[in-house]
Amino acid sequence: MAALSLLPPDAVDTAGLPTEAVLGEVDPNRPEMTVDLFTPNDAFLTFLHTIIAEHAHQLPVTQQQAEKVQNGPVYVMDRRSINQGERPPFEDCLGWYGVRNGEILVDTYNPSPNYKLLTNAGPLELDPMLEQILLTQIQKIATNT
C-alpha cells in the first residue's frame, strides 16, 4: 500500500512522514484511485477534527452561517461539492457546532460520523484558511517544532 499525504515529497524526504500527515492508503499497483480502494487513516481524521474544533468557528463562512441560523447547528462542510447547486451529501459534512443567539458555542463541535475523506467527487477539500492551518500544524509535527 502507498500513503496519500498532504506533505510534498521533499518535506517527507527531509523530516519523514508523521501518521497525522497520512490521509489514508491506496494500492500503488492500481492506476485509479477509487473510494473502494482507499483506506482512511483514523489518526489523520482525529487530527483533522481537532484542527476543525479549534479553528473552524473563526472562519467567515461559519460566522455568517451562525448569524443566519441564530439558534441550532451550523455545519462545517467539505468544499468539494459546494458549487454543484444541490444540497451537499452527508458524506461532505465534516461536523457541526451549536449556535445560540447567533453566536457559535465554541466547545460544542461534533465530528460527523458520515464524513468521507474521499468520495466520487474527489478527496478532502477544505476552506483555504482551514487548509493552511492544517498544513502548518502537520509541518510542525513533521519537524518536531
C-alpha positions in Angstrom: 0.0 0.0 0.0 1.1 3.6 -0.6 0.4 6.6 1.7 -1.7 9.5 0.4 -0.3 12.6 2.2 -0.7 16.4 2.3 3.1 16.9 2.6 5.2 17.4 -0.5 7.7 14.6 -1.3 10.7 16.9 -0.4 9.3 17.5 3.1 8.8 13.8 3.6 12.4 13.1 2.4 13.7 15.7 4.9 11.6 15.1 8.0 9.8 11.8 7.5 6.1 11.1 7.3 4.2 11.5 10.6 1.0 9.5 10.9 -1.1 12.6 11.2 0.0 13.7 7.7 -1.3 10.5 6.0 -4.9 10.8 4.7 -5.0 7.1 4.0 -3.6 4.3 1.9 -4.1 3.4 -1.7 -2.9 0.5 -3.8 0.2 1.7 -5.8 -0.4 -1.1 -8.4 -3.8 0.3 -9.3 -3.7 3.4 -11.6 -7.1 4.6 -10.5 -7.9 6.0 -7.0 -11.4 5.0 -6.2 -13.5 5.1 -3.0 -13.4 1.3 -2.6 -9.6 1.2 -3.0 -8.9 3.9 -0.4 -8.4 3.1 3.3 -8.7 6.2 5.5 -6.3 6.9 8.3 -8.1 7.3 11.7 -5.1 9.2 13.1 -5.5 11.8 10.4 -9.2 12.1 10.8 -8.8 12.6 14.6 -6.1 15.3 13.9 -8.3 17.0 11.3 -11.3 17.2 13.6 -9.1 18.6 16.4 -8.0 21.4 14.0 -11.6 22.0 12.9 -12.8 22.1 16.5 -10.1 24.6 17.4 -10.3 26.9 14.3 -13.4 26.4 12.1 -15.6 28.6 14.3 -13.3 31.6 13.3 -14.0 31.1 9.5 -16.0 34.0 8.0 -18.4 31.4 6.3 -19.0 29.7 9.7 -19.7 33.1 11.4 -22.1 34.1 8.6 -24.0 30.9 8.9 -24.3 31.3 12.7 -25.8 34.8 12.2 -28.4 33.3 9.8 -29.2 30.3 11.9 -29.4 32.2 15.2 -30.2 29.0 17.2 -29.3 25.5 16.2 -26.5 23.8 14.4 -24.0 25.3 11.9 -22.3 22.9 9.7 -18.6 22.7 8.6 -18.7 21.4 5.1 -16.1 19.9 2.7 -15.8 22.2 -0.3 -15.5 19.5 -2.9 -19.2 19.6 -3.8 -20.1 23.2 -2.6 -20.9 24.6 -6.1 -22.8 21.8 -7.6 -26.1 23.5 -7.0 -27.6 20.7 -4.9 -27.8 20.0 -1.2 -24.4 18.6 -0.2 -24.3 14.9 0.6 -24.0 13.8 4.2 -20.5 12.4 3.5 -19.3 16.0 2.8 -20.4 17.3 6.3 -17.2 17.4 8.4 -19.2 18.2 11.6 -21.2 21.0 13.3 -21.2 23.5 16.1 -24.1 24.6 18.2 -25.3 28.2 17.8 -27.2 30.3 20.4 -28.4 33.8 19.6 -26.2 34.0 16.5 -23.0 33.0 18.5 -21.1 29.8 17.9 -20.7 27.8 21.0 -17.0 27.0 20.5 -16.8 23.9 22.7 -19.7 22.2 21.0 -18.0 20.9 17.8 -19.2 17.4 16.9 -17.4 15.4 14.1 -19.8 13.8 11.7 -19.7 10.0 11.7 -20.7 10.1 8.0 -17.8 12.2 6.7 -15.6 10.6 4.0 -12.1 11.8 3.2 -12.5 10.5 -0.4 -15.8 10.4 -2.4 -16.6 10.1 -6.1 -16.4 13.9 -6.1 -12.8 13.8 -5.0 -10.5 14.0 -2.0 -10.8 16.3 1.0 -11.1 20.0 0.1 -11.1 22.4 3.0 -11.7 26.2 3.3 -8.4 27.7 2.3 -7.8 29.3 5.7 -8.5 26.0 7.5 -6.3 24.1 5.0 -3.4 26.4 5.7 -3.8 25.9 9.5 -3.9 22.1 8.9 -0.8 22.1 6.7 1.1 24.3 9.2 0.3 22.0 12.1 1.2 18.9 10.1 4.6 20.5 9.2 5.2 21.4 12.8 4.7 17.7 13.7 6.9 16.6 10.9 9.7 18.8 12.0 9.0 18.4 15.8 8.7 22.1 16.4 
